[in-house]
Amino acid sequence: MSQVFKALSDPTRRRVLQLLREGPLSAGELSDQFNVSKPTMSAHFAVLKDADLVHAEKAGKSVIYHLKLSVLEEALLGFVQSFGVGAQAPKLKKEAVR
């Protein structure tokens, strides 16, 4: 789960995921949306792949990226559940009044 949140911590990577919600895009199509170098975008893609948030598929000389929404949903659900959402909150101890 920590790899997912590391990936989500960067605004460029969050924007890549938003773009992929519309459908698969090539690395070039994604890179064209940002004012950064191709090596920088490659590093962002690597972080997203390491977090298993995207799937990369070779298509000739291009790499096509696909969003793996189920991984994102599972990570966010696990995070929310770690705070006991959906479970009864523990009762707070009353402090002695002086």
NUTI-929735 format. One record per residue (C-alpha): residue number from 1; y, z, x. Coordinates in nm, 3 decimals. Layout:
   num     north        up      east
   NUM         Y         Z         X
...
***
This chain:
   num     north        up      east
     1     0.000     0.000     0.000
     2     0.238     0.069     0.289
     3     0.216    -0.295     0.403
     4     0.324    -0.406     0.057
     5     0.628    -0.179     0.063
     6     0.712    -0.288     0.418
     7     0.707    -0.647     0.292
     8     0.921    -0.559    -0.008
     9     1.177    -0.371     0.203
    10     1.344    -0.693     0.316
    11     1.570    -0.889     0.078
    12     1.465    -1.226     0.223
    13     1.098    -1.151     0.156
    14     1.177    -1.029    -0.196
    15     1.363    -1.356    -0.260
    16     1.066    -1.557    -0.130
    17     0.844    -1.376    -0.381
    18     1.094    -1.448    -0.659
    19     1.095    -1.818    -0.570
    20     0.715    -1.826    -0.567
    21     0.707    -1.682    -0.921
    22     0.809    -2.029    -1.035
    23     0.508    -2.183    -0.860
    24     0.372    -2.273    -0.516
    25     0.619    -2.401    -0.256
    26     0.586    -2.537     0.095
    27     0.712    -2.343     0.395
    28     0.984    -2.607     0.433
    29     1.094    -2.580     0.070
    30     1.114    -2.204     0.101
    31     1.296    -2.216     0.436
    32     1.556    -2.454     0.292
    33     1.664    -2.174     0.057
    34     1.773    -1.949     0.345
    35     2.026    -1.972     0.625
    36     1.788    -1.848     0.897
    37     1.580    -2.016     1.166
    38     1.229    -2.145     1.104
    39     1.079    -1.889     1.346
    40     1.250    -1.613     1.147
    41     1.106    -1.750     0.823
    42     0.762    -1.776     0.987
    43     0.786    -1.406     1.071
    44     0.873    -1.327     0.707
    45     0.577    -1.537     0.588
    46     0.348    -1.349     0.829
    47     0.457    -1.012     0.688
    48     0.397    -1.136     0.333
    49     0.052    -1.266     0.430
    50    -0.036    -0.939     0.609
    51     0.053    -0.752     0.290
    52    -0.168    -0.999     0.098
    53     0.124    -1.086    -0.131
    54     0.097    -1.459    -0.065
    55    -0.179    -1.706     0.003
    56    -0.115    -1.989     0.250
    57    -0.292    -2.321     0.202
    58    -0.281    -2.614     0.444
    59    -0.192    -2.944     0.279
    60    -0.175    -3.211     0.548
    61     0.103    -3.107     0.784
    62     0.252    -2.865     0.531
    63     0.169    -2.507     0.446
    64     0.188    -2.427     0.076
    65     0.250    -2.066    -0.027
    66     0.120    -1.914    -0.350
    67     0.221    -1.576    -0.494
    68    -0.060    -1.324    -0.537
    69     0.096    -1.132    -0.822
    70    -0.214    -0.919    -0.885
    71    -0.179    -0.756    -0.542
    72     0.184    -0.670    -0.612
    73     0.096    -0.532    -0.956
    74    -0.184    -0.316    -0.814
    75     0.038    -0.175    -0.539
    76     0.319    -0.091    -0.779
    77     0.079     0.062    -1.031
    78    -0.080     0.273    -0.757
    79     0.262     0.387    -0.642
    80     0.368     0.488    -0.993
    81     0.040     0.669    -1.054
    82     0.084     0.865    -0.729
    83     0.374     1.039    -0.904
    84     0.157     1.135    -1.197
    85     0.313     0.891    -1.440
    86     0.092     0.886    -1.744
    87    -0.043     1.231    -1.667
    88     0.103     1.554    -1.797
    89     0.365     1.687    -1.559
    90     0.283     2.024    -1.402
    91     0.464     2.321    -1.549
    92     0.741     2.469    -1.339
    93     0.724     2.833    -1.244
    94     1.001     3.043    -1.389
    95     1.209     3.224    -1.132
    96     1.269     3.595    -1.180
    97     1.611     3.668    -1.324
    98     1.803     3.937    -1.139
***
